[in-house]
Structures are given as C-alpha cells and as structure tokens.
C-alpha cells in the first residue's frame, strides 16, 4: 500500500468513516494479521511444521539439490531455511565450473501466504572480500509449496545470464 493511501486510510479511520477489517485489526495498531483467513483467501491452508523439497530441473526434482525449512506454530515466519544448490562459476577467459553450495537463509515473514526475502552476507576468501546475495520467493497457499531461489556471489550464480538468476523449487509438508 502506498504511503499516500495509508495516510488516507488513517484519516478515514480517525474520522470514523472506515471500519477496520476483522477483530484482530486493532490488536496490532492497524496492521492486518498475516495468515488470517479472509473471505476468498487461501491463507488458512498454511500448515506449521517442517517442509522438505527439491530444486526443479527440466521439470523434474533434482536429487542432488534439496531444501528444507520450518513454518512457525503461529504461521507467521519461515525459519531455518537450508538448501544445497549447484552454481555456475565463470573464470577468465571462458571456463565454466559447476560447484555445490550449501547455505542458510535468515527468517522470513509470511505475508498473505507468500514469502519474498532478500539477504546479503559478507565473507572473505584469501583476503578478498565478497558478498553473498540471496533471494527466496515462496507461495505457501497451496498444498505443494512452490517458489524460486536465487544465489549470487563472486563470479558464481544459480543460472547464467542477467540477474536475478531464479531457479524453481517445490516442497511439501513433512
């Protein structure tokens, strides 16, 4: 929601011209509770607990590339996301190498049944400073969780071409 739209809604609420949505609206100072099932919403289908899955290559799950994460009991956060993906690294003049990379992503807030989390971490290898960039997108509203992951560091990325280097993933409740 744009800043101007928020201000307009706040003004209407102060004047009593708009009613808050649901009983939980006032509990958080005007923010709608994530995971709250509203009419026509599939957000109520999110299940807490462990999820496991695989990266999708050529329409099939890759046995070498896996992922796992947990949805908190109140269904507000995805935590403990860990994954193993193969990245493509470029070396001058024209050498490409495939390397497996294991990593962890920070906790991500679930908003309307979806997750879109970006993060950066600095690291040093042989005195050189690098930045590890990642982005995780998940749709938790369906029985099978679908999404995308992107990893980029130094001269390595999950795919060739222009960023964001997304590769598809699929997971199920364990």
Buried (B, 14 or more C-beta within 10 A) or exposed (E): EEEEEEEEBEEEBEEEEEEEEEEEBEEEEEEBBBBBEEEEEBBEBBBBEBBEBBBBBEEEBBEEBBBBBBBBEEBBBBEBBEBBBBBBBBEEEEEEEEEEBEBEBEBBEBEBBBBBBBBEBEEEEEEEEBEBBBBBBBBBBEEEBBBBBBBBBBBBBBBEEEEBBBBBBBBEBE
